[in-house]
């Protein structure tokens, strides 16, 4: 083949993408819709699902997806803001769950007070526990976060505190006294609103604030940031606290959703599934882990009818996602949405 016939694939930005940069996005309604559409339409779809399909099963699947999404966004934010690999999503989840459950069980505090209290107290406890470990990097920090949930579950099991192996039963529901289907809507829209707020807030912090700029600098070269006179331990602790908030809220929410808190709230599923969702959806985007959660959780529910074989099918599906879209689905979709591909001569 002659040299003049050799071609390669070239990617170029769509003209409308160029027009949507900076203040030019306000030039036309079409340009604004192009930029806002991929953000608004998925959110609206999520908001109308409980209204269109008000069945208990469907709403609970949406709720489970939102819970895993909040844990997955926690993992992605820590990894791509300060470079901390956290395998302990169950730590944040369990602390929020047990804090909210204990406040309601022992002191009779209203669920709409225990949930924010469990969120703040659980995130604060997690931050204090991980504070001495923040100088650790890579696999060492990851192992520490993985050990803490196992530690707490074994302590509770051995000492029989906080209900022991039976857990705390009879915790007050957040929708007690509400008729159907208002109870389902309250359960659904509370976690959906929290998930969308978490997505918006973490993306703003990560991309549009001075705090995000410092956190990214710590991830890229923490020694250079430290040489600039910035306390990197303080900023890492702040990142851990921010990331722990949605996960602790998810734990507190699930406690009042099922009126029970027990050892299963420290389960490794709350650590592993969010990581898988992040890989499938696309890491480093915050929105990718959320998308991955809304793929993997319904898939796991659909495969439940296959019994024990569902684990094999689920694993195969997960491998297929990773092989076909190694960059993550959200990154692949974003590239297809914003860029054109054409063959050009070398």
N, C-alpha and C positions, 0 to 999 in steps of 0.2 A: 504493500500500500504506500502510495506516495505521501510525502510529508504534508503536502497541502490538503490531503484528504483526512488526516488525523483530526479528530474532534474531541472536545471535552465538554463536560456539563458545567455551565456557569449559572450562578445564582445572583439575581439582582432584586433590589427592593421594588415593590410595586409603586407606581407613581403616587397613589393615594397615601401610601405610608409616608413618603417623603413630605407630602402636604400636611400630614397630621403631626409633624414634629413641632415642638415648642408651641408658640401662640398661633401658628398657622392652622391649628386644629379648629379654631373658631371661625375659619373662613367660610364654611358651609355646613349645612345640616348633614349632608352625606358624609363628610369627613368626621364629624363628631360621632355619627352613628357607627362608622367603621371602627373607631377607636373604643367606643363605649359598648358596642354590641356584644363582644365576647365576654364582657364583664357583667352586663345587665341581664342578658337573656338567661344564662345558667342560674343566676340568683332568683329571677322571677319563676323559673321552672321549679326550683326547689321550694319556693314559697307556696306555689299553688298545688303541689302534689297532695298535701293533706286535705285540701278542699275538694279536689277532684276524685280522690280515692280514699274516703274516710274509713277504711277498714283497719282494725286493730293490727293485723299482721303487717300491712304495708307501712303504716305509721311507725311501727316498732323497727322495721328494717331501716327506714329513713333515720330514726333516732340512733340506731346502732352505727350507721354510717357516719353520722355527725360526731358521735363520741370518738370513733377511731380517727376521724379527720382532725379533731382538735389535738389528739395525741401525736398524730403524724406531723402536723404543723409545728408542734413543740420540737420534735426531733429535727425537722428541716431548718428551723430558725436557729437552733443552737449550733448545728453543724456548719451552716453557711454564714453565720454572723461572726462567731468567735472561734469556729473550728473545733468545737467540743462534740465528740461522738458519744451520745447518750443512748445506752441500751436499757435504761431504767424508766421507761414511760410508766411502768406499773408503780414506781416509787411515788411520783407526783399524783397519779390516779388514786392509789391507796390512801395516801395521807389526806387528800381532800375528802375521800369517801368516809374514812373513819372519824375524821374531825367533825364533819357535818352530822354523821350518824350518832356520835357520842353526845354532841350538844343537844340533839333532839331526844335521844333515848333517856339520858340521865337528868337533863334539866328542862325538858319539855319546851324548848325554844321552837318557834314557828319555822317551818321549812324555808320560807322566803327570807329568813334571817340567817339560818344555819348554812344555806348554800353560799352566800357571799362570804360569811365568816369562815366556812370551810375552805373556800377558795384562797383567801388571804392567809389564813393560818397555815394551811397545808403548803402553800408556796413558800412561806417564810421558813417553816421547818425544813423543807427540802433544801432551801438555799443555805441555811445554817449547817446542815449535815454535809453538804458538798463543798462548803467554803474551804476546809483544809485540803481538799482534793483538787482545787482549781489549778494549782501549778502543774498537775499531771497532764500528759498529752496522749493522744491516740488511744491505743488499746488499753492503757493503764486507767485512764479516766472512765473508759467504757466499762471495764470490768467492775470498777467501784460502783457505778450506777446500777449494774446488773446484780450486784451482791446485796444491796440494801433491801430490795423487796423480799428476797429470800430470807434475809435476817429478820425482818419484822414479822413475816408470816410464821417463822419457826419460834420466835419469842412468844407470840400470841398463842400458838398451839401448845407450847410447853408450859407456860405459866397460867393459861386459861383466863387471861385478862381480856377485857373488851368482848366478852362472850365466848372466848376460846374458839374451838372448832365449829361451834354452832353459830357464832356471830351474834349480832344484835338484831333480834326479831321484833317486829311491831313498830318500826319507825314510821312516823306519820307521813302520809302521802301528800304531795304538793297539790293534788287536785281533789282532795277530800271534800265532798259536798257538791261538786259540780256535776251536772247531768251529762249524759252522752248526747252528742259527740263533742261537747265543749271540753270535756276532760282530755280527750285525745288531742284537740287543737292546742290546748294550753301546754301539754307535754311536748308536742311537736314544735310549736313556734318558739318556745323558750330555748330549746337547744339549737334550732335552726338560726335564730337571731344571734345567739352566742357564737355559733360557728362563723357566720358571715362577719360579725364584728371582729372576731379573732383574725380572720383572713385579711380584712381591711387594715386593722391596726398593725399586725406584724409586717405586712407589705410596706406600709407607710414608714414604720420604724427602720426597716431594712434598707429602703431605697431613697427615702426623702427627708431624712433627719440627720442632724449632726451626730447624734448617738449612733445611728447606723453606720455613718462614715468611720467613726472611731472603732466600732466593733469589727468592721471589715478590715481596717488597718491592723487590728490585733490578730486577726486570722492570717493575714498575709505576712506580717513580720512583727511579732509581739515585742522583740527586743528593741527594734527601732522606735516603737511607740513608747516603751518603757524609758528609753534614752531621752525621749522628749519631755519627760517629767510627768507622764500620765500614769496613774495607778491602774495597771491592767487588771489586778485582782478585783478591784472594786467594780470595774466595768464588766468583767466576767460574771461576778456575782449578780450584778444587775440584769445581765442577759439571762442567767439561770432563773432568776425570780420572774422576769417577764414571760419566759417560756413555760414556767411551771404554772402560771395562773390559769390558762385554758384547760390544762390537764387536770388540775385540782378541781376546777369547776365541773369538769366532766365526771369526776369521781363523786362529788357531792350530789350532782344531778341524778346519777344512776342510783345512788343510795335511796333517794326519796322517790325515784321512779318505781323501784321494786320493793320498797319498804323494808329493806334488809341490807346489812353490810356484813361481810365475812371474809374468810381467807381467799376466796376466789378473786377478790378485788386486788390481790397482789399477784395474780396469775401472770405468767410470762406471755400470755396472749396479748396483753396490753403493752408489752414491750416489742414483740416480734412483728405483729400484724401492722402497726404503724410504720415500721421500717420498710416492710414489703410494699405498703401503699405508697411510700415516698419514692421507692425505686421504680414502681410501675408508672406512677403519675409524672415523675420528673423532679429530681431534687434541685434545690437552689431556686425554686420559683414560688414557694409557699402555696400557690394554687395547685401545683402538681400533686402534692400529697393529699389534698382534699379530693381531687379528681380520682386518684388511685383508691381512696377509701370508698368512694361511691361506685367503684367497679368491683373491688375485691369482696366487700361485705355482702352485697346482693348475690355475687357469684357463690360465696360460701353457703348462703341460705338456699340457693337454687340446688346446689349439689347435696344438700342434706338428705334428700330422698334416696341417695345411693348408699347410705349407711357408712360403713368404714371405708368404702372405696372412694368416698368423697375427698379424703385426704390426698389420695393418689391423683385424682382428677384435678384437684385444686393446685397441687404442686406442678403438674404438667402445664396447666393454664398459666401459672405464675412464670414458669420457665419460658413459655412461648411469648409472653409479654416482654420479658427481659431481652430475649434473643431478637425479636422482631423490632422492638423499639428500645434499644439500649440507652438512648438519650432521654427516655421517658416520653409518655404520650403527650404531655402538655408542651414540651419543647418541640416535638415533631409537628404538632398541630400549629403551634405558633409560627414555625418556619414556613409551613405550607400556606398559612394565612397571609403572611407579610412578604413573602418572596416569590418570584417567578423563576422557573428553571428553563434553560434553553441550551441547545448544543451549538458550540462555536468552534471554528477551526483553530487549531493550535498555531 
